[in-house]
Amino acid sequence: MSRRQWRIVVVGLLMMVAEGLDAVIAAFVYPKINKQWGTGDTAITATVTLSVLAMVVGGAVVGPLADRYGRKGVTVAGLTVFGLGTAAMALTHGIAPFAALRIVACLGLGAVLPTMMALVADWTPARRRGQMVALAFTGVTAGTTVGGVLSSVLVPAYGWPTLLAVCGLAPLLLIPALLRHVPESASVLAARGRPVAEVRRLLAAVVPDQDVCGVVLERAAAPGPRRPPSRVILSRGTARTTALLWVCFLVGLGVMAVILSYLPLLTERTGLTSAQAGVAVAVFGWGGLMGQLAVSFALKRYDRFRVLVGLWGMSVLVLGAAALWTVQFAALLAGAFVLGLCLPAANSALQVIAAVAYPQSARATGISWANSVGKLGPVFGGVFGGLMVRAHWSLGTVLFVLAVPVALCILAARALRARTQEHRAEPHAVPRPLPTPTPEQV
């Protein structure tokens, strides 16, 4: 890891903080406009649903564009659209313009995470790639935590428009760092036919302590036209891997959404106070931050699939145990902390698996489509959780039921590991070394 590579990872982490900041909008802004504008619950629900769908569409569309035309430009455009759209929401005085700007902002936000994760994966060595992708992804949890602090300070003193302005303008400050320190992927430049000398200079600037003179950058002749990234990830050799990844993303994010959305309400039903419910949610959040940091180092040393299976296995055990002792506050806090350690860390491991599951020519598409499917998890989780709440299920029953899909994800993760045992060469030309440095070192 050169200094330039570390700067790329740090920029990626800060970009993920912007993703986490977005989570505070639903938690702190929607209730305020409901009261101040008299907006009905139906309009709020429609805005939330359309916002999620906008992120899904944004991620699904930009992945192939990033793989074909470049990841850096798409990342800058997505961050700009999200920042300006979010800041402009602070100037609205009705739900219609607010919802329109929110949808536009979410279209941009959907492009940020997958393209930035692809850039981090492209520019880090293979032995550190899983660790660095997971480390950058911790910015999402850090952003949620920072957003909670900002909300508690800014909303009471200055109102929710100030919170929106800060959450929108702050990410724009990262654009100069992104332009300066994060180069376009060498594989994308080589595939687009950029001059060999230019790409070689870029490699030398990122890894100055390595000899890149032996790297072959000319595009190899192909028997036919280059396959689109969408066909690569849905081809016969990778379609099952893609389907298994989508299931894991959908369930992993959906289970977390149910816990975060309904834990306060269900905790109060057990006889605990709202303050105790807030403490349980905070403990879950701090556990998530610690778990994601820890898993970024575990992935450097251990097999990513075994780490994922271990995290989900521990989650199943804790969900079952917590279902039996939810009436005890100390036991609830312990269960919330361990679940926080495991579930967000498992989602970080999924980002790593998605980043290395596909060839470089389709990496952004694979990551973006997996995350787009994953964003539907909170939608289905919210519906399913609402049905359980309206059925007056207890917290223990809900936690026990959630253990079932997590257990199914363990089987999916094991199947993923079996699918990746065979090494598949990348179908398109990428920078290949002869004989040093190794491909993954650059």
C-alpha positions as CSV (number, residue, x, y, z in Angstrom):
1,M,0.0,0.0,0.0
2,S,1.6,3.2,-1.2
3,R,0.6,6.6,0.2
4,R,-1.5,7.3,-2.8
5,Q,-3.4,4.0,-2.3
6,W,-4.0,5.0,1.3
7,R,-5.4,8.3,0.2
8,I,-7.7,6.6,-2.2
9,V,-9.1,4.4,0.6
10,V,-9.5,7.5,2.9
11,V,-11.4,9.4,0.2
12,G,-13.6,6.3,-0.2
13,L,-14.3,6.1,3.5
14,L,-15.3,9.8,3.6
15,M,-17.5,9.3,0.6
16,M,-19.3,6.5,2.4
17,V,-19.9,9.0,5.3
18,A,-22.1,10.9,2.9
19,E,-24.1,7.7,2.3
20,G,-24.5,7.3,6.1
21,L,-25.5,11.0,6.5
22,D,-28.5,10.4,4.2
23,A,-30.0,8.0,6.7
24,V,-30.7,10.8,9.2
25,I,-33.1,12.5,6.8
26,A,-35.7,9.8,7.2
27,A,-35.2,9.6,10.9
28,F,-35.2,13.4,11.8
29,V,-36.6,15.4,8.9
30,Y,-39.8,13.5,7.9
31,P,-41.4,13.7,11.3
32,K,-40.7,17.5,11.4
33,I,-42.3,18.3,8.0
34,N,-45.2,16.1,9.1
35,K,-45.9,18.4,12.0
36,Q,-44.9,21.8,10.4
37,W,-46.5,21.4,7.0
38,G,-49.4,19.1,8.1
39,T,-48.3,16.6,5.5
40,G,-50.2,13.3,5.7
41,D,-48.7,10.0,6.3
42,T,-49.6,8.8,2.8
43,A,-47.5,11.6,1.2
44,I,-44.6,10.8,3.5
45,T,-44.8,7.1,2.8
46,A,-44.9,7.8,-1.0
47,T,-41.8,10.1,-0.7
48,V,-39.9,7.5,1.2
49,T,-40.8,4.7,-1.2
50,L,-40.0,6.7,-4.3
51,S,-36.7,7.8,-2.8
52,V,-35.7,4.2,-2.2
53,L,-36.7,3.2,-5.8
54,A,-34.7,6.2,-7.1
55,M,-31.6,4.9,-5.4
56,V,-32.3,1.4,-6.8
57,V,-32.7,2.9,-10.3
58,G,-29.6,5.1,-10.0
59,G,-27.4,2.3,-8.9
60,A,-28.7,-0.1,-11.6
61,V,-28.2,2.5,-14.4
62,V,-24.8,3.9,-13.5
63,G,-23.0,0.5,-13.0
64,P,-22.8,-0.3,-16.7
65,L,-22.1,3.3,-17.6
66,A,-19.2,3.4,-15.1
67,D,-17.7,0.2,-16.5
68,R,-18.0,1.5,-20.0
69,Y,-17.1,5.1,-19.7
70,G,-15.2,5.5,-16.5
71,R,-15.9,5.2,-12.7
72,K,-14.4,8.5,-11.5
73,G,-16.6,10.8,-13.6
74,V,-19.8,8.9,-12.6
75,T,-18.8,9.1,-8.9
76,V,-18.3,12.9,-9.2
77,A,-21.6,13.4,-11.0
78,G,-23.5,11.3,-8.5
79,L,-22.1,13.1,-5.5
80,T,-22.8,16.5,-7.1
81,V,-26.4,15.6,-7.8
82,F,-26.9,14.2,-4.3
83,G,-25.3,17.2,-2.6
84,L,-27.0,19.9,-4.5
85,G,-30.4,18.1,-4.4
86,T,-30.2,17.6,-0.7
87,A,-29.2,21.2,0.0
88,A,-31.9,22.5,-2.2
89,M,-34.5,20.6,-0.2
90,A,-33.8,23.0,2.6
91,L,-35.4,25.8,0.5
92,T,-38.7,24.1,-0.2
93,H,-42.0,24.9,1.5
94,G,-44.2,22.0,0.4
95,I,-44.1,18.3,0.0
96,A,-44.3,18.3,-3.8
97,P,-41.0,20.1,-4.5
98,F,-39.4,18.4,-1.4
99,A,-40.3,15.0,-2.8
100,A,-39.1,15.9,-6.3
101,L,-35.7,17.1,-5.1
102,R,-35.4,14.1,-2.7
103,I,-35.9,11.7,-5.7
104,V,-33.3,13.5,-7.7
105,A,-30.8,13.4,-4.8
106,C,-31.4,9.7,-4.3
107,L,-30.8,9.1,-8.0
108,G,-27.3,10.6,-7.5
109,L,-26.7,8.9,-4.2
110,G,-27.4,5.5,-5.8
111,A,-24.4,6.0,-8.0
112,V,-21.9,6.9,-5.3
113,L,-21.4,3.7,-3.3
114,P,-20.9,1.1,-6.0
115,T,-18.6,3.3,-8.2
116,M,-16.5,4.4,-5.3
117,M,-16.2,0.8,-3.9
118,A,-15.1,-0.3,-7.4
119,L,-12.4,2.4,-7.5
120,V,-11.1,1.3,-4.1
121,A,-11.1,-2.3,-5.2
122,D,-9.3,-1.4,-8.5
123,W,-6.5,0.4,-6.8
124,T,-5.7,-1.8,-3.8
125,P,-3.5,-5.0,-3.8
126,A,-5.3,-8.3,-3.8
127,R,-4.0,-9.3,-0.3
128,R,-5.4,-6.0,1.1
129,R,-8.4,-5.6,-1.2
130,G,-11.0,-7.1,1.1
131,Q,-9.6,-5.2,4.1
132,M,-9.6,-1.9,2.3
133,V,-13.0,-2.2,0.8
134,A,-14.5,-3.2,4.2
135,L,-12.6,-0.3,5.8
136,A,-14.0,2.2,3.4
137,F,-17.5,0.8,3.9
138,T,-17.3,1.6,7.6
139,G,-17.9,5.2,6.6
140,V,-21.6,4.4,6.2
141,T,-22.0,3.5,9.9
142,A,-19.7,6.4,10.9
143,G,-21.9,8.7,8.8
144,T,-25.0,7.5,10.5
145,T,-23.5,8.2,13.9
146,V,-22.2,11.6,12.9
147,G,-25.6,12.4,11.4
148,G,-27.3,11.5,14.7
149,V,-25.0,13.9,16.5
150,L,-25.6,16.7,14.0
151,S,-29.3,16.2,14.2
152,S,-29.3,16.4,18.0
153,V,-27.4,19.7,17.7
154,L,-28.7,21.4,14.6
155,V,-32.4,20.6,14.6
156,P,-33.3,22.0,18.0
157,A,-31.2,25.1,17.6
158,Y,-31.6,25.9,13.9
159,G,-34.3,23.7,12.5
160,W,-34.3,20.8,10.0
161,P,-33.5,23.0,6.9
162,T,-30.1,23.6,8.4
163,L,-29.5,19.9,8.8
164,L,-30.4,19.3,5.2
165,A,-28.1,22.1,4.0
166,V,-25.2,20.7,6.0
167,C,-25.8,17.1,4.9
168,G,-26.0,18.3,1.3
169,L,-23.1,20.8,1.1
170,A,-20.6,18.8,3.3
171,P,-20.2,16.0,0.7
172,L,-19.5,18.5,-2.0
173,L,-16.3,19.4,-0.2
174,L,-14.9,16.0,-1.0
175,I,-15.0,16.6,-4.8
176,P,-11.6,18.4,-4.9
177,A,-10.0,15.5,-3.0
178,L,-11.7,13.0,-5.3
179,L,-10.4,14.7,-8.4
180,R,-6.9,15.2,-7.0
181,H,-6.2,11.9,-5.3
182,V,-8.4,9.2,-7.0
183,P,-7.4,8.4,-10.6
184,E,-9.6,6.5,-13.1
185,S,-9.1,2.8,-13.1
186,A,-6.2,1.7,-15.2
187,S,-8.2,-1.2,-16.6
188,V,-10.9,1.2,-17.8
189,L,-8.4,3.5,-19.5
190,A,-6.6,0.6,-21.2
191,A,-9.9,-0.9,-22.4
192,R,-10.8,2.5,-23.9
193,G,-7.6,2.6,-25.9
194,R,-5.8,5.4,-24.0
195,P,-2.1,5.8,-24.8
196,V,0.1,3.2,-23.2
197,A,2.5,5.8,-21.9
198,E,-0.3,7.8,-20.2
199,V,-1.6,4.7,-18.4
200,R,1.9,3.6,-17.4
201,R,2.6,7.1,-15.9
202,L,-0.6,6.8,-13.9
203,L,0.5,3.4,-12.6
204,A,3.9,4.7,-11.6
205,A,2.3,7.7,-9.8
206,V,0.0,5.4,-7.7
207,V,2.7,2.7,-6.9
208,P,6.0,4.7,-7.3
209,D,8.0,2.0,-5.4
210,Q,7.2,-0.7,-8.0
211,D,8.5,-1.3,-11.5
212,V,5.6,-1.1,-13.9
213,C,7.7,-1.2,-17.1
214,G,6.8,-4.8,-17.7
215,V,3.1,-4.3,-17.5
216,V,1.4,-5.1,-20.8
217,L,-1.3,-2.4,-21.4
218,E,-2.2,-2.9,-25.1
219,R,-5.7,-4.1,-25.6
220,A,-5.6,-7.7,-26.8
221,A,-7.4,-8.5,-30.0
222,A,-10.8,-10.1,-29.3
223,P,-12.6,-12.5,-31.7
224,G,-15.8,-10.4,-31.4
225,P,-17.2,-7.2,-29.9
226,R,-16.7,-6.6,-26.2
227,R,-19.5,-8.0,-24.1
228,P,-21.6,-5.5,-22.1
229,P,-21.0,-5.6,-18.3
230,S,-24.6,-6.6,-17.8
231,R,-24.1,-9.7,-19.9
232,V,-20.9,-10.6,-18.1
233,I,-22.6,-10.7,-14.6
234,L,-25.7,-12.5,-16.0
235,S,-23.8,-15.0,-18.2
236,R,-24.0,-18.7,-17.7
237,G,-20.8,-18.8,-15.6
238,T,-21.7,-16.1,-13.2
239,A,-25.5,-15.9,-13.1
240,R,-25.8,-18.3,-10.1
241,T,-23.2,-16.3,-8.2
242,T,-25.1,-13.1,-9.0
243,A,-28.4,-14.6,-7.8
244,L,-26.8,-15.8,-4.5
245,L,-25.3,-12.4,-3.9
246,W,-28.6,-10.6,-4.5
247,V,-30.3,-12.9,-2.0
248,C,-27.7,-12.2,0.6
249,F,-27.8,-8.4,0.0
250,L,-31.6,-8.4,0.1
251,V,-32.0,-10.4,3.3
252,G,-29.0,-8.8,5.1
253,L,-30.2,-5.2,4.7
254,G,-33.8,-6.2,5.2
255,V,-33.2,-7.8,8.6
256,M,-31.2,-4.8,9.7
257,A,-34.0,-2.5,8.6
258,V,-36.6,-4.4,10.7
259,I,-34.4,-4.2,13.8
260,L,-33.6,-0.5,13.5
261,S,-37.2,0.5,12.5
262,Y,-39.2,-1.5,15.0
263,L,-36.8,-2.2,18.0
264,P,-37.9,1.0,19.9
265,L,-41.6,0.3,19.5
266,L,-41.3,-3.4,20.3
267,T,-39.0,-2.7,23.3
268,E,-41.5,-0.4,24.8
269,R,-44.2,-3.0,24.4
270,T,-42.2,-5.3,26.7
271,G,-42.5,-2.7,29.5
272,L,-39.3,-0.9,29.1
273,T,-39.2,2.9,28.8
274,S,-38.5,4.9,25.6
275,A,-35.2,6.0,27.0
276,Q,-34.2,2.4,27.5
277,A,-35.3,1.7,23.9
278,G,-33.1,4.6,22.7
279,V,-30.1,3.2,24.6
280,A,-30.6,-0.2,22.9
281,V,-30.6,1.4,19.4
282,A,-27.5,3.4,20.3
283,V,-25.8,0.3,21.6
284,F,-26.6,-1.5,18.3
285,G,-25.1,1.4,16.4
286,W,-21.9,1.5,18.3
287,G,-21.6,-2.3,18.0
288,G,-22.0,-1.9,14.3
289,L,-19.1,0.6,14.0
290,M,-16.8,-1.6,16.1
291,G,-17.8,-4.7,14.1
292,Q,-17.2,-3.1,10.7
293,L,-13.8,-1.9,11.8
294,A,-12.9,-5.3,13.2
295,V,-14.1,-7.2,10.1
296,S,-11.9,-5.0,7.9
297,F,-8.9,-6.5,9.7
298,A,-10.3,-10.0,9.9
299,L,-10.8,-10.1,6.1
300,K,-7.0,-9.5,5.6
301,R,-6.2,-12.7,7.4
302,Y,-9.2,-15.0,7.0
303,D,-11.4,-16.3,4.1
304,R,-14.1,-13.8,3.4
305,F,-16.8,-16.5,3.1
306,R,-15.9,-18.1,6.4
307,V,-16.0,-14.6,8.0
308,L,-19.5,-14.0,6.6
309,V,-20.8,-17.4,7.7
310,G,-19.3,-16.9,11.1
311,L,-21.0,-13.5,11.5
312,W,-24.4,-14.7,10.4
313,G,-24.0,-17.9,12.5
314,M,-23.4,-15.7,15.6
315,S,-26.4,-13.5,14.6
316,V,-28.7,-16.6,14.5
317,L,-27.5,-17.7,17.9
318,V,-28.0,-14.2,19.4
319,L,-31.4,-13.7,17.8
320,G,-32.5,-17.0,19.3
321,A,-31.1,-16.1,22.7
322,A,-32.4,-12.6,22.7
323,A,-35.9,-13.9,21.9
324,L,-35.9,-15.8,25.2
325,W,-34.6,-12.9,27.5
326,T,-35.9,-9.7,25.9
327,V,-37.7,-8.7,29.1
328,Q,-34.4,-8.2,30.8
329,F,-32.9,-4.9,29.9
330,A,-29.3,-6.0,30.5
331,A,-29.8,-9.1,28.3
332,L,-31.4,-6.9,25.6
333,L,-28.4,-4.5,25.6
334,A,-26.0,-7.4,25.3
335,G,-28.0,-8.9,22.4
336,A,-28.3,-5.5,20.7
337,F,-24.5,-5.0,21.0
338,V,-23.6,-8.4,19.6
339,L,-26.1,-8.1,16.8
340,G,-24.6,-4.7,16.0
341,L,-21.2,-6.3,15.9
342,C,-22.3,-9.0,13.5
343,L,-25.1,-7.8,11.1
344,P,-23.4,-4.5,9.8
345,A,-20.1,-6.4,9.6
346,A,-21.7,-9.1,7.5
347,N,-22.9,-6.4,5.1
348,S,-19.4,-5.1,4.9
349,A,-18.2,-8.6,4.0
350,L,-20.8,-8.7,1.3
351,Q,-19.4,-5.5,-0.2
352,V,-16.0,-7.2,-0.4
353,I,-17.4,-10.4,-1.9
354,A,-19.3,-8.3,-4.6
355,A,-16.1,-6.3,-5.3
356,V,-14.0,-9.4,-6.1
357,A,-16.7,-11.7,-7.6
358,Y,-16.6,-10.1,-11.0
359,P,-13.9,-9.2,-13.5
360,Q,-12.7,-5.6,-13.6
361,S,-14.6,-5.0,-16.8
362,A,-17.9,-5.6,-15.0
363,R,-17.0,-4.7,-11.4
364,A,-19.0,-1.5,-11.0
365,T,-22.0,-3.1,-12.6
366,G,-21.8,-6.1,-10.3
367,I,-21.5,-4.0,-7.2
368,S,-24.2,-1.5,-8.2
369,W,-26.7,-4.1,-9.1
370,A,-26.2,-6.0,-5.9
371,N,-26.6,-2.9,-3.8
372,S,-29.7,-1.9,-5.8
373,V,-31.3,-5.2,-5.0
374,G,-30.1,-4.8,-1.4
375,K,-31.9,-1.4,-1.1
376,L,-35.1,-3.2,-1.7
377,G,-34.5,-5.2,1.5
378,P,-35.6,-2.3,3.8
379,V,-38.7,-1.9,1.7
380,F,-39.8,-5.5,2.1
381,G,-38.5,-5.5,5.7
382,G,-40.6,-2.5,6.5
383,V,-43.7,-4.1,5.1
384,F,-43.0,-7.4,6.8
385,G,-42.1,-5.7,10.1
386,G,-45.3,-3.7,10.0
387,L,-47.4,-6.8,9.5
388,M,-45.7,-8.4,12.6
389,V,-46.3,-5.3,14.7
390,R,-49.9,-5.0,13.7
391,A,-50.3,-8.6,14.5
392,H,-49.1,-7.7,18.0
393,W,-46.2,-10.1,17.9
394,S,-43.8,-9.7,20.9
395,L,-40.2,-8.6,20.5
396,G,-39.1,-12.1,21.3
397,T,-41.2,-13.6,18.5
398,V,-40.0,-11.1,15.9
399,L,-36.4,-11.7,16.8
400,F,-36.9,-15.5,16.6
401,V,-38.6,-15.1,13.2
402,L,-35.7,-13.0,11.9
403,A,-33.3,-15.8,12.7
404,V,-34.8,-17.9,9.9
405,P,-33.8,-15.7,6.8
406,V,-30.4,-15.2,8.4
407,A,-29.9,-18.9,8.6
408,L,-30.9,-19.2,5.0
409,C,-28.2,-16.7,4.1
410,I,-25.6,-18.9,5.7
411,L,-26.5,-21.6,3.2
412,A,-26.3,-19.0,0.4
413,A,-22.8,-17.9,1.6
414,R,-21.6,-21.5,1.6
415,A,-22.9,-21.9,-1.9
416,L,-21.1,-18.7,-2.9
417,R,-17.9,-20.1,-1.5
418,A,-18.3,-23.3,-3.5
419,R,-19.0,-21.3,-6.7
420,T,-15.8,-19.3,-6.4
421,Q,-13.5,-22.3,-5.8
422,E,-12.8,-22.5,-9.6
423,H,-10.6,-19.6,-10.9
424,R,-12.1,-17.9,-13.9
425,A,-9.9,-15.7,-16.0
426,E,-11.2,-12.3,-16.9
427,P,-12.7,-12.4,-20.4
428,H,-11.5,-9.0,-21.5
429,A,-8.0,-7.5,-21.6
430,V,-6.8,-5.7,-18.5
431,P,-3.3,-4.6,-17.4
432,R,-1.3,-7.8,-17.1
433,P,2.3,-7.9,-15.8
434,L,5.2,-9.7,-17.4
435,P,6.5,-11.0,-15.0
436,T,6.5,-8.4,-12.2
437,P,4.8,-6.8,-10.5
438,T,1.8,-9.2,-10.0
439,P,-1.5,-8.1,-11.4
440,E,-3.0,-7.5,-8.0
441,Q,-0.1,-5.3,-6.9
442,V,-1.2,-2.6,-9.4
